[in-house]
Amino acid sequence: MTSQFIRGFAEDQQKQEALSIDPNILLSHHLMIIGATGSGKSTSLLSLINAMQTLKQTNIVFDATGEFSDIPNAVHYKLGENANLDFANLTVSEVASLLNIHTPMLIEKLAQAIESLKIQKNIVKETGILNKVNKSIKTFDNERRQLRSYATDYDALLITEQIIQEFSVPYSDAQADYQLLGQELDTVAIRQLWSEILNVKSVLNAPDFKRLFNLHQSRLLSAHLTTQTDLFYVLKLFSEKDSQNKTLVIDVSAIPADSATSRLILSILLKQLITLRTTSQQRLPITIYLDEAHRYMPEAYQSLTDSGIFKVLREGRKYGIYAVVSTQSPLDIPAQLRGQFGSLLVHQLNDSEELTALISNHKFNQARVRDLEIGAGFLKLFNHEPVAVNISASHIKHETQSPRFR
């Protein structure tokens, strides 16, 4: 990271002078910003973004709520408007989660269906589904081998119809031909999963879902729709190129911020950023900003270790990815991740349990933390003692600033 110092971000309360902060100390072991609602977290986040822009550093803001739409000198992409996610770049488990598929049998059939649709589009080069009834096993295996060298695009709108084809089985009598993938569909098995299959079809055909993932017939957008860019491509550009546009805002607010879908998409994007860095020689530092940590945590039934935020906090530093995470409560962040933050900015907190979780490992005075005024805080840099600071007000408008009485 640059040897330039961050200035105009924080003022030392005791000395009453602006701090010059080495970004290598502040950010290279991740920064957590903590504070109750209205204590100054968002101002701190925006002030830091502004300071890093001044240093011409690369910033990526993952915006779950649309609250950061006014950041100047930034490139803005909004999922569902001028940006989308391409199904071809998603793993089977990610697609299954998006389509609410949880039954092991149906997940298995989904994986087979995706492979079949890729063969149909890239090898057979025909529209529609791949009919597996009376299809030779030898022919199918040859097509599968060819697929490895071809593009992996497929028509996701046909997933449910193709899943049904994956239930192709031989006849159950002497007429069975085991040289074929199947001779009829296993209607008993299909009926058992029918409600889930219908739900998958409903999700795929929802207009909002189509817009988010650019699922349109023949892959052509209607004339009245805005041209969309794949967010994976956008991340690749920002993670690998040193360009004039140093700040990227990815807005996923078209999805309810605290929904399972929002959490999953944010996780997918964070994991993709890690993947891009692991396969690239580029190591220019990138600072990513995650507001309200709970929005990035997986659902209770999902594995934390497979989530995007886990991978960024555990693996990101060695690839030049440094995270700034804000949260109302340190308890929003699982214990196994709290230790990943080398720097802390603590605004006013009242809850004794939160204070205990925070202060047990750091030298903060509980009474002073409770009494902090708006915008004031304690800044603890990596391997340094906490310093009482005032955070400089940001000139950037924030959409959730509290309305003022006239």
Helices and strands as residue ranges (DSSP letters): E 10-12, E 17-18, H 23-26, E 31-34, H 41-54, E 58-63, E 75-78, E 83-84, G 87-89, H 92-98, H 104-119, I 120-124, H 137-147, G 156-158, H 159-165, E 168-169, E 184-185, H 187-192, H 194-205, H 207-213, G 217-219, E 229-230, H 231-240, E 247-251, H 260-278, E 286-290, G 293-296, G 304-306, H 308-315, G 316-319, E 321-327, G 330-332, H 335-338, E 343-346, H 352-359, H 366-370, E 376-380, E 387-391
